[in-house]
Amino acid sequence: MKTSTVVRQHLARLIGERRQRLENNMKTSTVIRHTLTHLFIIILGVFMIYPIVWMVVSSLKPNNMIFSDPGLIPKAVTIENYITGWKGYAGTSFGTFFTNALMMCAVAIVGNLISCSMAAYAFARLKFVGRGFWFTVMMGTLMLPGHVTLVPRYILFNTFGWLGSYLPILVPKFLATDAFFVFLLVQFIRSLPLEVEEAAIIDGCGKVGVFLRIVIPLASPALVTTALFTFLWTWDDFFNHLLYLTRPEVFTVSRALRTFVGDAGAVTNWGGALAMSTLSIVPAFILFFALQKYFVQGITTTGIKG
Amino acid sequence: MRTMSGIVKFLRRNIVAYMFLTPWLLGFFVLTFYPMIYSLGLSFTDYDFTKPDSTQWIGLGNYLKMFGSVFGQSEFTASTGEVMRVDPYYIKSLTVTFAYVFVSVPLKLIVALAMAMLMNQKLRGVQFYRAVYYIPTLLGGSVAIAVLWRKLFEKDGLVNDLLGALGFTDLPGWITNPKYALWTLILLTVWQFGSSMIIFLAGLKQIPQEYYEAASVDGANKVRQFFAITIPLLSPVILFNLIMQMIYAFQSFTQAYIIGGGSGGVLNSTLFYTLHLYIQGWTYHELGYASAMAWVLLLIIGALTAIVFRSSKRWVSYGVGE
């Protein structure tokens, strides 16, 4: 064997080993980096949901132990807080508040689905005089702070005799005032293929027929997103409930929770407050885990809230 | 004949379209446009909800009531000849709100972007992590969480228990101490970075991986890559998040209301603008003054949005190659 061949082979082996080592190093470093990332995300995640878990756990502790025990494993478990909390406010129980809130949300969803999809179909598919103008106006209302219409709406609803009822909250839903959903549905309908609608029109289907039989079924993912966020925002809304729902019999859950906090901010029944707070977040939790993919769509299109 | 049928077709098309638009149009005129004009008009009056018949035109009275203290006045004579008191808390509510918005919004966006970048790796379980990090946002706006926050940051609350276990002593009641009360609300807002994070994550996924590879071949380190690739390509998303979060933050109400027990907290340290508006309008029934406050809020938000939009020409790039 020639010396040069031996040297070349030796060199080749050396280079090969070095490359292998480098690759191994990189692999190890990626593994280390990923492990550290996982660790960081998990620790921060635990830190972030700790308050919520603590709330759920504390709602099951006897009232006197909520203050003395920051831990997550209760030394004694009781459902007493749920019983005292459920009694509610001024003789009306949380059973009523939950029923009120659920019924109100159901009607709100129906209203938004009908009115927002109608407006969205017009903006996305129909040609009419003033379309560009009205679309700009609609997008403008998206950014309008609600307070600027608040007082006249209140006066208006008062002259209608609607104060103390759900109408000030529900009637606007039937008039597509939540421009976010109009926008979301416009975006979605525009992305649908035109061919099906054109074929239907050739077959003699009118615009109403196209809307009801083709656009609505095809837009169902966006409609689910609309229903979902309508529920969450109506359920969580407090300001409108505070303004308009003035009698305990018509209180919603979020309005009723406020009654646990006294006017100076003092809370007498912490156990009951935490128990009912826990119950109040259950619907949002169920929807979140059942309909996760619709959340991402809703967030990335409308992008507001929180 | 031909033009006749053309006109009929045109009319029919427009009638059908406006039929679809009717609910929205009705809502716009009755619940947005007319109330806006109406509230602008009310803002120049002393309209009181309990005695609407004695409403008088007071010109700029409500606006002087807001900003009179800037000129060192505590009262002034309105156009009706009546002596009006300057609102002693208005400027306070304005500074509280500005402090809240200008601290919480950038902090929230920075945390959201950092977490989005951390999650934009090929990691197992990213879906799950994303869901967990979204939970505070899902629940954060509710009364339930506001009640919980009060409990967490009280003098004998969970936070102090944990800090005490770590050896800290002489801990304040975070919510009852005017020095810290606003910070608990800022923390509550930043805690809800989930939706901004998801929007950033969607934006990050749009950036082609090749850009980073090319940059690292050229010897650009991670920091350089972040400022030369990530930030410019993400800038439209940053702009969107910034504007939406800013508009939203100015209108925060529930958390301050619950945590302050229906008031602006100790020494009005958490007197948010909208909370002050609510108290003026619905506790004192001064709906004329509340209308004026709402219009000033609209102008503030409008002006800031315009400034951000104008500045965006300098820092937002649309598309590659600019």
Interface residues (C-beta under 8 A of the other chain):
Chain A: H34 T37 H38 F40 I41 I42 G45 M48 I49 P51 I52 W54 M55 I66 F67 P70 I114 S115 M118 A119 Y121 A122 F123 L126 K127 F128 V129 R131 W134 V137 M138 T141 M143 L144 P145 G146 H147 V148 T149 L150 V151 P152 R153 Y154 I155 L156 P172 F174 L175 A176 T177 V182 G206 K207 V208 F211 L232 W235 D236 F238 F239 L242 L243 S254 R255 L257 R258 F260 V261 G262 D263 A264 G265 A266 V267 W270 A273 L274 M276 S277 T278 S280 I281 A284 F285 F288 F289 Q292 F295 V296 I299 T300 G303 I304 K305 G306
Chain B: R13 N14 V16 A17 Y18 F20 L21 T22 P23 W24 L25 L26 G27 F28 V30 L31 T32 Y34 P35 M36 Y38 S39 L42 F49 L118 M119 Q121 L123 R124 G125 Y129 A131 V132 Y133 Y134 I135 P136 T137 L138 L139 G140 G141 S142 V143 A144 I145 V147 L148 W149 R150 K151 L152 D156 L158 D161 L162 A165 I175 W191 Q192 G194 S195 I198 I199 A202 F240 N241 I243 M244 I247 Y248 F250 Q251 F253 T254 Y257 I258 I259 G260 G261 G262 S263 G265 T274 L277 Y278 G281 W282 L287 A290 S291 M293 A294 W295 L297 L298 I301 T305
